[in-house]
Amino acid sequence: MAGADEVLLGVLAVGRTRAEGSFRGPAAPAPAVACFDHGGPLGTGAAAVLRAAAG
């Protein structure tokens, strides 16, 4: 995943459904902040953004 203006699947994600599902793991402990290898951090509400990106 990458954080830009929104949370996006990485460009090398192979199975879209499986990749979107992988966002649920980091969202489970309800983090307030999330940092990414690419793009800026999410400063607030990270869990909600990750769950929304998971579809």
C-alpha positions in Angstrom: 0.0 0.0 0.0 1.0 3.6 -0.5 -0.1 6.8 1.1 -0.6 9.7 -1.3 -3.7 11.9 -1.3 -5.4 8.6 -0.5 -4.3 5.1 0.5 -3.6 3.1 -2.6 -2.7 -0.5 -3.5 0.9 -0.8 -4.4 1.7 -0.8 -8.1 3.0 -4.4 -7.8 -0.1 -5.8 -6.1 -1.1 -9.0 -8.0 -4.6 -10.0 -6.7 -6.7 -6.9 -6.1 -9.2 -8.7 -3.8 -6.5 -10.3 -1.8 -4.4 -7.1 -1.7 -7.5 -5.0 -0.5 -8.1 -7.7 2.2 -4.5 -7.3 3.4 -5.4 -3.7 4.6 -7.7 -5.2 7.3 -4.8 -6.6 9.3 -3.1 -3.2 9.9 -6.5 -1.6 10.6 -7.5 -4.2 13.2 -5.7 -2.7 16.2 -7.3 0.7 15.3 -4.1 2.7 14.8 -4.4 6.5 14.9 -1.3 6.9 12.7 0.0 4.9 9.7 3.3 5.3 7.9 4.1 4.0 4.4 7.2 3.2 2.4 5.8 5.5 -0.3 4.0 8.7 0.4 3.4 10.6 3.6 1.9 9.3 6.9 -1.7 9.4 7.9 -1.7 11.6 10.9 -5.2 10.9 12.2 -7.9 8.3 11.6 -5.6 5.8 10.0 -7.8 2.8 10.9 -10.9 4.2 9.2 -8.9 5.1 6.1 -7.4 1.6 5.9 -10.8 -0.1 6.3 -12.3 2.1 3.6 -9.4 1.3 1.2 -10.1 -2.4 1.9 -13.5 -2.0 0.4 
